Amino acid sequence: MSEPPLRLAGVERRYRSGAGELPVLRGADLTLSAGEIVALVAPSGTGKSTLLHLAGLLERPDGGEVFVEGRAAGTLADDARTAIRRATIGFVYQFHHLLPEFTAEENIALPQMAAGVARGAARARARDLLAAFGLSGREGHRPGKLSGGEQQRVAIARALANRPRILLADEPTGNLDVGTSERVFAELLDEVRGHGVAALVATHNPDLARRMDRIVTLREGRVVPA
Ligand SMILES: Nc1ncnc2c1ncn2[C@@H]1O[C@H](COP(=O)(O)OP(=O)(O)OP(=O)(O)O)[C@@H](O)[C@H]1O
């Protein structure tokens, strides 16, 4: 059987604070299967962002291991982790983090070029993705000229640009109004489902969470079914 795209095994993370240590994750286990969309719903401050950062190899755990497509990431050097992240993982953040001085198309083309795709091919895929997210005609707009929902669509398209097998999303529609959030989220699910991407989506929105395949929460630093 092939390895799951993402597996967290006994992951621990503590933050040092003035008073001592704050243990946020205390042996978190989670496996994402290919094509599975998992909602992470937990109260503020329980460690959702921390878990996503560890899963995305942006940070290293204090204990346990993160396996990406069966490969243990803990012992790898930073450049090897970056290479895995670029090739395998897409991120969507609550505040889109688009580059303000670049157009929508460029924002989606740039990460592809960083991964070695030629400019022409990267731009063509950027245009295809923008079309899939209903943004044909907006290719040349800078983020400041797009609405919040449009910016978030561009951010989702960017996260999918390198055809990641894992998508990690931290409140991907958290800053949008209810209607826009619904629409953008439906598009996100369509794209992810259509391409068999494994996704972990942190959200405070129970309606959105119910539309995913499974809901988990964090309890005492561990991942448990919601
Ligand atoms: N770099 C850091 N240094 C110290 N403490 C941190 C750091 N990052 C997070 N924390 C603390 O760890 C805990 C978990 O934070 P995290 O951001 O993962 O929570 P969250 O569940 O994503 O919260 P929210 O829903 O509010 O975004 C919080 O108590 C936070 O204050």
The ligand as a Tripos MOL2 file, in Angstrom:
@<TRIPOS>MOLECULE
LIG
   31    33     1     0     0
SMALL
NO_CHARGES

@<TRIPOS>ATOM
      1 N1          6.0830   31.6580   18.6330 N.pl3     1 LIG1
      2 C1          5.3990   31.4980   19.7620 C.ar      1 LIG1
      3 N2          5.9760   31.7560   20.9480 N.ar      1 LIG1
      4 C2          5.3040   31.5930   22.1130 C.ar      1 LIG1
      5 N3          4.0430   31.1460   22.1840 N.ar      1 LIG1
      6 C3          3.4150   30.8680   21.0360 C.ar      1 LIG1
      7 C4          4.0550   31.0220   19.7640 C.ar      1 LIG1
      8 N4          3.1800   30.6580   18.8010 N.ar      1 LIG1
      9 C5          2.0570   30.2990   19.4330 C.ar      1 LIG1
     10 N5          2.1910   30.4200   20.7730 N.ar      1 LIG1
     11 C6          1.1570   30.0650   21.7730 C.3       1 LIG1
     12 O1          0.7790   28.7200   21.5440 O.3       1 LIG1
     13 C7         -0.6270   28.5480   21.6840 C.3       1 LIG1
     14 C8         -1.2050   27.9760   20.3920 C.3       1 LIG1
     15 O2         -1.1010   28.9540   19.3590 O.3       1 LIG1
     16 P1         -1.7150   28.7100   17.9050 P.3       1 LIG1
     17 O3         -1.4770   29.9610   17.1220 O.co2     1 LIG1
     18 O4         -1.1880   27.4490   17.3540 O.co2     1 LIG1
     19 O5         -3.2730   28.5480   18.2430 O.3       1 LIG1
     20 P2         -4.5500   28.4940   17.3010 P.3       1 LIG1
     21 O6         -5.3700   27.3380   17.7580 O.co2     1 LIG1
     22 O7         -4.1160   28.5070   15.8730 O.co2     1 LIG1
     23 O8         -5.2850   29.8410   17.6530 O.3       1 LIG1
     24 P3         -6.2410   30.8150   16.7820 P.3       1 LIG1
     25 O9         -7.4900   30.0340   16.5030 O.co2     1 LIG1
     26 O10        -6.4810   31.9720   17.7210 O.co2     1 LIG1
     27 O11        -5.4670   31.1920   15.5550 O.co2     1 LIG1
     28 C9         -1.1720   29.8990   22.0690 C.3       1 LIG1
     29 O12        -1.3240   29.9240   23.4590 O.3       1 LIG1
     30 C10        -0.1050   30.8700   21.6150 C.3       1 LIG1
     31 O13        -0.0920   32.0140   22.4020 O.3       1 LIG1
@<TRIPOS>BOND
     1     1     2 1
     2     2     3 ar
     3     2     7 ar
     4     3     4 ar
     5     4     5 ar
     6     5     6 ar
     7     6     7 ar
     8     6    10 ar
     9     7     8 ar
    10     8     9 ar
    11     9    10 ar
    12    10    11 1
    13    11    12 1
    14    11    30 1
    15    12    13 1
    16    13    14 1
    17    13    28 1
    18    14    15 1
    19    15    16 1
    20    16    17 2
    21    16    18 1
    22    16    19 1
    23    19    20 1
    24    20    21 2
    25    20    22 1
    26    20    23 1
    27    23    24 1
    28    24    25 2
    29    24    26 1
    30    24    27 1
    31    28    29 1
    32    28    30 1
    33    30    31 1
@<TRIPOS>SUBSTRUCTURE
     1 LIG1         1 GROUP 0 **** ****
